[in-house]
Amino acid sequence: MPNRLLPLLAFAATPIVSTSAQSPSPVGKGKGGNLPPNIIYIMSDDHAFQAVSAYGHPIGRLAPTPNIDRIAREGVRFDESFVENSLSSPSRACLITGLYSHQNGQQMLLEGIDSTRTFFSELLQQAGYETCMIGKWHLLCEPKGFDRFHVLYDQGSYWNPEFKSETSGGKYVREEGYATDLITDHAIEFLDHRDTAKPFCMLVHHKAPHRSWFPDVKYLGMFDEVEFPMPETMWDDYATRGSAAHTQKMSIDKDMELALDLKVDSVGRPVDRFGQTIAEYGRLNADERKAYERYFGARYNRFQRDSLTGRALVEWKYQTYLRDYLSVIHSIDENVGRLLRYLDEHGLADNTIVVYASDQGFYLGEHGWFDKRFMYEESLRTPLVMRYPREIKAGTVSHAMVQNIDYAPTFLDYAGVKQPKEMTGISLRRVLRSSSKGANGKSVGRKSLYYHYYDYPAWHLARKQEGVRTDRYKLIHFYGKGGERALQENKYQQIQGTRENGSYRWMRNSGYITNDPDIDYFELYDLQADPHELNNIYGQPGTERITRHLMKELNRYRKKLQVTEP
């Protein structure tokens, strides 16, 4: 959601609610008198797997991430890692609960999490772990199950952001600096002052590289001399797709804003299409502002001089978008390196599980898009690398399908804590053991996965969808009423005073919501023959058998998980 909306939508914190989960036994010593493993889970916001050089994508090779790659090199790289709902808050709710969105309540972006559900952090805390949450929380409840927390206000700002902690009396306090650096500073502060008699679990959640991709001053323009390759699907015309691909608002051509996203509408003072100064610009101190004015002012002058139109303009927007986005990611990688060095220098590396992931995938021009939400691969798939020297063989590559609902059970498994019966995800420990033995994990991993996206009508107007994916095929069901008629299907958008209702009213009043058609249709892709998902083969002769199989699998998930929508 654009930063300009943050002041309009007040943060409504929910009181901590106790759970009825039975307390596990306190942790004891492991083999050789060692404590159970420490856990550091690092998560960025909107980091595409294409932009992690360990995955070998052309973009990643031109903008390397050596510190994230180090985790993969010294541990495991998951090549088939996916989310259950490709959106920020729902993804975070899946992580913390190990439940699907309809089970944990966080189906849409702004409201919904059922804070009576057990958070895995509570179980670790009860088992004797010291727990900490740093950075972007973005859930409308207090961080639960954490001894210490230091969380950003809402989405957070890149520059001089506000944080709330367990000692701030419920207030958000402004701090000076770049958010990615500050989050890591606070993570290291926790490590410096932790109880060394206990194992620890620390979640480090970065705001970056969320839109609008503001690089640190020292990295402005670092990729300006790099020409990034255009994706093969950049000029996709969606010829075989249904209306959802045609009515979205995430097109680099039509929907990426010159000021909000590319900072070129006014010399040194970028403004969005509603005439408001971008919130981030107003946060800069004098030196930062001077550097930004110099850099973006020069960009504006070049833009005015060149007067680009048509495909040349789209290509310029694509290159400019990637250069800012990847400069932001460079700071993330740099700070991942800071944490890895800390573990090395303090003798913690061997007994600490380190995970790096993103809250979902992201489009870097594929299908002509930016953002996420759809069940197509670039949005569904997320980077996931993990290191634990005591159990994971260095250089392991896993091709097992995993989902973000599996992270909580995995952490509990490694900590020796019993997974609650109601927690839907599955531990990846067995997959990792198989992968470390060279079996790639497929034989013990998921045979299929279920996806469900609910957030419509909302930003980018991606339609509601659910589906199943196997190792070769993907069936997507697009459904729901179009435009404002969809409100009758959504709980919080109809309730005055909620953030969802406030966001909806802003979109309605600004003319953002379009009168899309009511839909109910399927798309089917053969990922082996058509990895870019350009050819929807649903209903074509010869697909009857696989369609029946996938429909059966979709209905199995609906029944097993008690899905009530659609």
N, C-alpha and C positions, 0 to 999 in steps of 0.2 A: 504494500500500500504506500502511496506517495507520502513523503515526509510532511508535506504541507497539511495533511489531515490530522497529524498527531495532537495539536493543541485543541482540536474540536472534539476529540473523543477521549473523555476522561478515563483514567485507569481506575478500575473498581476492584480492589483486592478482596478476596474471599478469605474469611477466617480459617485457620488450620482446623481440620476435622480429624479426630482420631480414627484409626481403623480397628477393625475387629480381628485382624490377622494375628495368629498366634506367634509370639516372639520366639525366634530361633535361639538355640543355645549360643552363648558367647563364643567367639572364635578362640581357637587354641593354637598351639604350635604345630607347624607342619613337619615334614620330614627334616631331620637334621636340626630340629629346634627352631626352624624359621617360621616367621609369621606367614599367614596366608598372603596371597599376592596383593600388592597395591594396585589400584586401577586409576588410570588417567584417560578420560574420554574427551577428545578434542573434536568439536563440531563447528563447522563454518556454516554460513547461510547462503545457499545458492551456488555452491562450488561444483561446477560440472566435472564429471570424470574426464572429459576431453582436455581439461586444463590441469590435470595432474600428470606430470611427465612420465611417471611410472607406468602409465597405461599405453604409452607409445603413440598417442594421437599426434598428428602433425602440429596442432596448436600447442600441446604440451611440450613437444620437442623444441619449439621456438621460444617458449616461456617456461623454462624448467623450474621444478619444485624439488630441489635436492634434499631438503630435510624431510618432507613428506615421503619422498622416494626412499629415504633411509629406513623408515619404518617398514616399508614393503620389502626392501632388500634384506633387512635383518629379521623379518617375520613373514607375514602372508599378505598377498594381494588377492582380494576377492574380485573376480571378473564378472560375477553374476549377482551383484548386490542391488536390492530394490527397496522402494518404500511402499507403504500401504496406502498412502494418501499424499500426493505430491504438493504439499503446502506447509508453511512454516509451523504454525501452532499445532495443527493435527499431527505433524511428524514428531514434534517434541512430546506430545501426549502419548504417542505410540512408544517412543523411547522410554519414558519414565514409568509407564504402566505395563508394558509388554502386551497391550491389548489393541485390537482394531478400533478404528475411530468410533463406530457405532456402539462399541462396548465401553470406551472411556468417556464418551460424550462430546469430544472435541471434533466435530465433523466439519465445522466451518472455521474461518480464520480467527474471528475475534472473540467468540464466546462458546462455552459449552462444557469444559472439562468437569468431570465428576470428581471432585476432590475427596470424596469418601473412598474412592478406589485406592488400593494399596500402591504406593510408589516403591520401586525397588530400593531407593535410597533409605526408606524407613526400615526395610528388612536388613540392609547392611548395617545401619546404625544400631539396630536392636541386637545385631550379632557381634557388636564390638568394634566396628569400623568407625573411624573418624571421617565424616562426610562433609563435602564442600561443593558449592555451586557458584561458579564465576561467569559473568557475562550475560548473554541474552537468554532470559527465562521465557518471556512472551506467553505466559499462561495466566489466566485471571484467577489465580489462587496464590497464596504465599508459597515460597519454596518449602516443601515439606520433606522431612526426613534428613535435614542438613544441619550439622552442628554450626557451620558457618556458611554464609552466602554473601555475595556482593554482585548484585544484578542490575542491569541497565533498565532505565525507564522505557517501557514498551519495546519498540523496535530498536531503540538506541540510536545515537548519533555518532557519526564518524569523528567529529571534533568536539573536544571539551564536553563529554557526555555527563549525564547524571546517573549516579548509582545509589542503590539502597542496600543496606546491610542489616544483619541481625542486631547491630548496636546503634543504628541511625534513628531509632524511634519512629520508624515508618516513613521517614522523609527521604526524598531523593536529593542527593548532594552533588553539585557540579564539581567535576575534576578537570584539571588542565592536561591536555595531551591528546594523542591519537588513540582511538578506542582499542585497536588491535594491540598496541603496546601496553595500554593501561590494563586490559584484561589479563595479559601475561604477567605484568607486574604484580597484580593481586594474586594470581596463581602461585607465583614464586614466594610471595609473602606468606601465603598459607603453608607452603612446604617448609619455609624457614621456622614457622612457629607451631607446627603440628606436634601432637603427642607421639613421640617416637616409640612408645610402648605399644601403639596400636597400628594395625594396617589402615590405609586411607583409601578413600574413593573420592576423586575430584573430577567434576565436570567443568570443562572449559569451553564455553560457547561463544564464538565470535559473532559480531554483528556483520562483518564483512564476509563475502563480497556483495551484500545486498544492494539493490538499486538505491541510489544513483551513482555508485561506484566512484567515490572520492578518494583518490590516492593520497598517501602521505606526501607532504611537501618534498621530501628528499627523493621521492620516486616519480614525481611528475615528469611525464614524457619519456620514461625509460624504454618504452617499446616503440617510440615514434618512427624509428628507422626500420622497423620490422614490418614486412608485408605478409599478413596472415592469409593462408589459403581459404578461398571461398568453399563452403561445404557443398557437396554434390547436390544437395536438395534445396539450395538457397532459393531457386526460382520455381519451387514446387507450385503447381496450379491446383492441387487437390482434386484432380479430375475424377478419381475413383472414390473419393471420400464423401461422406454425408455433409449436412449443413454445418455441423459443429466446427469443422476445419475452416469453413468460409466466413463464419460470423464472429470468430474470436477477435480480441483486440490485443494481440501481442506481436503484431507485425513490425519488423524493423522499418519497413517502408512507410506504413501508414500510422503506426502507433508509438514509435519511439520519438520522444519529444526533443526538439533541438535544444531547448534550454534546460529542462529538467534532467535529461539524460546526457546530453552532449555539450552543454554549457556554452552555447554560442549565440544566444539571442541578444546579448548586450555586452559591450566591452567591459570585462572585468566584473560585471554585476549580473550574473545570469538570472533570468526571471522565467517563470513558467508561463503557460498560455493564459493564465488568469491574472497575470500582472503582479504576482506575489514574488518577492525575493526568496530564492531557495533558502530553506531554514539552515542548511549547513553553512552557507556563506556567512550568515549573520553570526555564527559561532566562532569564526576565526579571530585570532588576535592580530595585532597590527602587522607583525612580521609574516604570519601565515597568509594574511589577506594580500599583502604586497606580492608574495610569491604566486599566489593564485591569479591575481590580476595580470601579472606579467605573462604567465603561461597561457591562461584561457583568453586573455586579450589578444595574444599573438595567434591563437587558434581562430578566434573570431575574425581577425583581419584576413587570414588566409581563406577562410570560408566565404567572406564577402567578395574577395578578389576573384575566386574561382567560379562563383555563381553556378554551382552544379545543379543539374536537373536529371530526371529519369533514373536510369540504372546507375549512372555515375554518382548520383546523390546517395542512392541506397548503398552502394559499395563504400562510399566515404563514411556513411553512418556506421556500417559494419566494422570497418577498420578502427574508427574512433572509439566505438563501444568496446571492442576487444582490447584496445590499448589501455583504456582506463581500467576495465575489469581486471586485466591481468596484472596491472601495476598494483592494484589493491590486493590481489592474491599473493604477490611477492612479499608483502608485509606479513601475511599469514604464515607463509613458509618460513620466513625469517624468525618469527616468534615460536613456531614449532621447534626450530633449531635451538632457541633459548631453553626451552623445557627439556629437550633431549640432553643438552650439555649439562643442565643442572643435575639430572639423574646420573649422568656419568661421573660428575665431579663429587657427588655425595654418595656414591656406592649403591644407588638405588635401581640401576638399570636392570639387573638380573632378575629381581623379584617384583617388577612393576609391569603390569599389562598396559600398553600404550595403544590407543585406538585413534585413528583419524577418519572422520566421515563428514558428509554434508547432510543437511536436513532433507535435501531432495536433489534431484538432478536439475539441469538448466539447459536451455537452448542457446547455443552460440551460433545462431544463424541457420541452423537446420530447419527446413521447411519455411525459411524466411522469418523465423521467430526469435524472440527473446522471452524470458520468464519460464514457466514450468506448467504444472497442473494436468496436462494431458497424459494418457497412459502410453503414448508413444515413447520409444526407448530413451531418448535423451533426457526426458523428464522423470521417467520411472526409475531409471538406473542412477545409482549414486556411487561415488568413490568410497571404498572401504579398505583400509589397510590396518594391520594389527601386529604388534610385536609382544612376545612373551618368551624370552630365551629358554625358560625351563621346560616349555612344552611345545613351542612352535619352531619347527626347523627353518632356519634362515633361507630365504629365496623360494618359499612355498608359494604356489599359485593355485587357488581354489576356483573350480568352475561350478561349484554347488550353488544352487539358487538360495539366497538368504534374503531376509527382510528386516526392516528396522524394529519390528515387534520382537525380534529374536535377541536383541542386545541385552535387555534386562535379564532374561533367563540365563544368558551366557555369563554375565557378571555374577549372578547368584551362584551358578554352578562352580565357577572358579573359586568363589569365596567359601564354598562348602555350606551354602545356605539352601535349604529346600525350597523349590519353586512352588508358590501357591497353586492349588488346583485350578483356580479360575484364570490364571495367567495363560493367555493363548499362545504366545510365542514359544519357540523351542530353542534350547541351548545349542550353540554352535561348537561346543567343545568336541563332540563326537566327530563332526565334520572336519574340524581342524586336525584331530588325531589322524583321520584317514588321509587328509591332504598332506600332512607332514610325512606320511609314509609313501608318498608318490602316487596315491590313488585319486587325486584331485577332488575328493569329497563328494562327487556326484552320486555314488552308490548309496550314501547315507544321508543325503540332503533332501530337500523338498522335490517332489515330482511336479508340482505346480504351485502357483501363488495366486492370491486374490487381491484385487485392487478396487478402491471405491473413492470417488471424488464427488463432493457435495456442494461446493461453494459457488452457487449461481443463484440469482444474478449478482455478480460481484466483480472485482477488478479483473480485467482482461476477458471477461464474459466467456470463459471456458465452460462448456455445458457439463451437466451432471453425467457421470459415467461410472460404470463398474466393468469388471472383466477378469479373465483368467489368462495366465501365461504359463506355458510349459517351456521346455528347453528349445522347442522348435516353433511352436505356434502361439498366436495371441488372438483372443476373441474379446472385442470391446463392445459393450452395450451402452449406447448413448440414449438418454431418456429425459423426460420431464417437460413441464410447461415452459413456454418461452417468455422472455421479457418480464414485465411486472406480474404477470399471471403466476410466475413461479413462487411468489411470496407466500402463497397459501400452503406451500410444501415446506416452508422453513420456519422453525420455531422463533428464533430470536429476532429475525428481521421484522416480525410483526409486533414486537413488544416495545412500546414507547420507553425511552430512557436507556435502552441497551445500546452497546457499541455497534452491534450489527444493524440496528434500526437507524442509528445516526449516520453510519456509513452509507446505507441504502438511500436515505433522504438526500445526502450530498450528491450521490450519483444521479438520482432522479432529477434533482433541481438543476444539475449542470448539463442534463441531456446525455449523460454517458450511457445509460441503459437503452438498448435498441429493442425493437419489437420482433424478436426472434420467433421462429415457428415452434410449435409444440413438436417434440420428436420422440421417436421410439424405433430405433434401428440398430443393426449390428455391423461391425467391421471385422474382417478376419485377415490375418497376415501370416505368411509363411516366412519366418525370420531367417531361415536358411537360404531360401531362394531370393528373398527380398529384404535384406537386412535394413534398408533405409525406409521400409514401410511406405512405399509409393503405390503399391498395387493391392487394393482391397479386393480379395477374392471371395468374399461372402456371397453365397448363392450361385457361384459358378459351377458348372458341371465338373465332377470329379472331387469336389470338396465335401460331399454329403457325409462321408464317414467321419472325417476329422471334426466337422461341424457338430455332428451328434455327440461325439466324445467330449468336446469342449462345452457344449450346452449342458451335458450331464454333469460335468465337473463344476460348472458355474452354479447349477442348481444344488449340487452337493454342498458347496460352500454356503449358499444362502440358507439351506436347512440347518447345517451344522452350527453355523454362527448366528442363527436366528436373525438374519437380515430382514428388516421390515420395509426398506425402501430400495427399489421401486415396488 
